[in-house]
Amino acid sequence: FLKSTIISLVLLTLILVMRVCKCPLVVNRVCRTADNATGFLCDNRLTCIPPSDLCNGVVTCPKGADEDTHMCSDLPNNLPGGLKCNNFNDCGDCSDEIGPCELCWLCPCGVYWWPCIPVDFQYCSCIPRCLCRDGRQHCYDWSDEYTCPKSPL
């Protein structure tokens, strides 16, 4: 009983602070699309759309969250966190992989990625290491086939 009362008080305090401070409610919008790519989760929490459907002038989400005025006013800065600095070309021009994201410049690729200029439009500045030494060119300089170790260790 005491534990549930404390949890209730903490939640009530959080709600009051958010209302007084006018803090926006952070909603997790990251999901997996039907083809297992990173997507945008609509308000109904069921529909997952590809990032290319965001802010394109066509309402795709049932309640129109994909055309939200605030989010669409400053792309890619207002994109949900999971669509920025994830090594995937979510915006189509790699703008979601550059700029003021702290993750982009701190660790541009990560241990499971190989830095290069990809030939595949899906990636911006890194490819997954699992593509290294697979007999296919994924980097313009072929470093994925001749230099990249398949294992990060």
N, C-alpha and C positions, 0 to 999 in steps of 0.2 A: 504494500500500500504506500509506504513512504517513498519507494523508488518511483512509482508511477506519478505520485504527487510532485516530486522534484522534476521529473521529465516534463510534466504539464506546465509547471512554473517556468522552466527554461524556454519551452516553446512559446508560451504567452509573452515572455519578455522579449524574445526574438521578434515576434510579430509586432509588438508595440514599438520597438526600436526601429524596425523597418518602416513603419508608418510615420513616425516622427521624423526620421532622417530622410524619408522618401527614397529609401534604397530600393533599387529595382530587384525584383525577384529573379534570381538566376535559375533558368530552366535548362536542363541538359537537353540539347537538340541533336546530339550525335547519335547516329544509328547506322545500321548496315542495310544497304539496298539489296534488291533481289539478286544482283550479280556480285554480292559480297564486297561492294565498295563503300567507302565512307559516305554517309548521306545526312540529310537534314530531316529531323523528326518533327512532324506537324503537331499542332495542338491536341489532336485527338489521340496522340501517343500510339497510333497504329500505322499511320501512313509515313513511309520513309521515301523521300524523293532525292534524286541526284542533285549535287550542288549546282549543276548547270541550269536547273529549273528555278533557282533563286533569283529574285529581282529581275526577271525577264519580261515583266509586264503582263504575264499570264498567271492567274491564280490557279495553283495546283493543289495546295493544301485546302481541306474542307473549310477552314475558317480564315484562309488567306494569310497565314503566318509567313509564307514564303515571299510575300510582297509587302511585308511590314515597312512602314515609312522610315522609321528610325534605322533599321538594319540596312535598308537599301540606300539611305542617304550618304553613307560613307563606307563603301566597299573598298578593299577587303577588311578594313579595320573593324567593322561592326559584325563580321561573320562570327558565328559561334566558335568557341575555342578549338573544338576538334577538327574544324575545317581549315585552320590556319597552321602553318608550320608542321605539316604532317608528311612532307615529301611528295605529296600527290598534287597534280595540277587541277585543283578543284574549280578554279575560276576560268580556266581555259587560256589564260595569259600568264600564269605563274605568279600573279600579283599576291596571291594568298601565301606565297612562300618567301616573300621579301618584305622589307620595311621594318616597322617598329616592333615586330614580335620578338620578345626576348629569347624565345626558343630558337628562332631561325639563325641568329648570329652566334649564340652560345654553343650550339652543337648542331651544325648544319645537316649532318647526316645521321649520326648515331651509329652504334656498333654494328647493327644489322643491315647497314646501308653502305654503298660504295659511291664516293664522290666522283662525278664525271658529268659531261654534257650528254644527256641521254638522246638517243635517236627516236625513242618512243615518246609521243606527245603526252602520255599518261604521267610522266615524271618530270621534275623541273631541274634539279641539280644533283640528284642521287638516284641510284637504282637499288632494289633489294639485293643483298648479297647472294640470295638463292639463285639469282640469274647469272651469277659469275660462272665462267667456265662451263657453260651449257652448250657451246658450239654455235651460238647465235650472237650477232653484234647488238649490244644494247647501248654502248657508249660510242661517240663519234671517233674517239681515238683507239678503240678496240681494247682499252685497258681492262674491261670486264672479262676479256678472254685471255689476256697475257700477263696482267699484273695483279688483279684482284684475287685474294685468297677466298675460296668459297666459304670457309669458316671464319668467323670474326676473331677467333682466338689464335 
